[in-house]
Amino acid sequence: MKHKYYVNKRRQTGSGKNNEVHRDGCPWMPASYYAEYLGEFDSSEDALREAKKTYPYADGCVFCCPEINHDKK
């Protein structure tokens, strides 16, 4: 099943300082003016690969995409 994914155009503050990838419907989705639509993907890994083309520090949201979250806090 494909899901819609977005990346936060603003890097997060804190230890990670990354651009978070979110699945549609995530309660931690950034405001629409910061959310860049990545597309529909079968897996969050595919969405992360797409995000990294533009945002090399992209990482998964710990809440909606924990399988691709590599931020070591």
C-alpha positions as CSV (number, residue, x, y, z in Angstrom):
1,M,0.0,0.0,0.0
2,K,1.4,3.4,-1.0
3,H,1.5,6.3,1.4
4,K,2.0,10.0,0.8
5,Y,5.3,11.4,2.3
6,Y,6.5,14.9,3.0
7,V,9.8,16.4,4.2
8,N,10.2,19.3,6.5
9,K,12.1,22.0,4.5
10,R,13.4,23.4,7.7
11,R,16.0,21.5,9.6
12,Q,15.1,20.6,13.2
13,T,16.8,22.0,16.1
14,G,18.5,20.0,18.8
15,S,21.1,17.2,18.4
16,G,19.8,15.8,15.1
17,K,19.4,19.0,13.1
18,N,17.9,17.1,10.3
19,N,15.0,17.5,7.8
20,E,12.3,15.1,9.0
21,V,10.4,12.8,6.7
22,H,6.7,12.4,7.6
23,R,3.9,10.1,6.5
24,D,0.6,11.8,5.7
25,G,-1.5,12.1,8.8
26,C,1.4,12.4,11.3
27,P,0.4,14.6,14.2
28,W,4.0,16.1,14.0
29,M,3.7,17.1,10.4
30,P,5.1,20.6,9.8
31,A,3.0,23.5,8.8
32,S,2.0,23.3,5.1
33,Y,4.5,26.1,4.1
34,Y,7.4,24.0,5.5
35,A,6.1,20.6,4.2
36,E,7.4,19.6,0.8
37,Y,5.5,16.8,-0.9
38,L,7.8,13.9,-1.8
39,G,5.3,11.7,-3.5
40,E,3.6,8.3,-2.9
41,F,5.9,5.4,-2.0
42,D,5.5,1.8,-1.0
43,S,8.0,2.2,1.8
44,S,9.4,4.9,4.0
45,E,12.9,3.9,2.9
46,D,12.0,4.9,-0.6
47,A,10.6,8.2,0.6
48,L,13.9,8.8,2.6
49,R,16.0,8.1,-0.5
50,E,13.9,10.7,-2.4
51,A,14.2,13.3,0.4
52,K,18.0,12.9,0.5
53,K,18.3,13.9,-3.1
54,T,17.6,17.5,-2.0
55,Y,18.0,17.3,1.8
56,P,21.2,15.2,2.6
57,Y,20.4,15.4,6.3
58,A,16.9,13.9,6.0
59,D,15.8,11.4,8.6
60,G,12.6,9.8,9.5
61,C,10.1,11.2,12.1
62,V,10.5,9.1,15.3
63,F,6.6,8.9,15.6
64,C,5.4,8.1,12.0
65,C,8.6,6.7,10.4
66,P,10.6,5.2,13.3
67,E,12.0,2.5,10.9
68,I,14.0,5.2,9.1
69,N,14.9,7.4,12.2
70,H,18.6,7.3,12.8
71,D,18.9,10.4,15.0
72,K,20.9,9.4,18.0
73,K,19.8,11.6,20.9
